[in-house]
Amino acid sequence: MVIKKLHDAGLRSEHAYMAAIGSIGLTVLCWATSRKAESNADLARADRWGIFVGEWAPTFFGLGLALAHYEQRGITVGKS
């Protein structure tokens, strides 16, 4: 039901995959900039911020897979 609503709203599997790839890049960027901005004593906080953003990628990949499955099912059903 959620996947159908996302698909009806215009979200496609390619969008979710691009968001996943983007979040991986954002993870590296956040980690690198936080590492430079934080003092050596608080380096753990910079690492945690990068890990937090990095946890978004599997969610976006999962949404992409679910949307791709929904799209393939919709194409198959539509051709019958």
Buried (B, 14 or more C-beta within 10 A) or exposed (E): EEBEEBBEEEBBBEBBBEBBEEBBEBBEEBBEEBBEEBEEEEEEBBBEBBEEBBEBBEEBBEBBEBBBEBBEEEEEEEEE
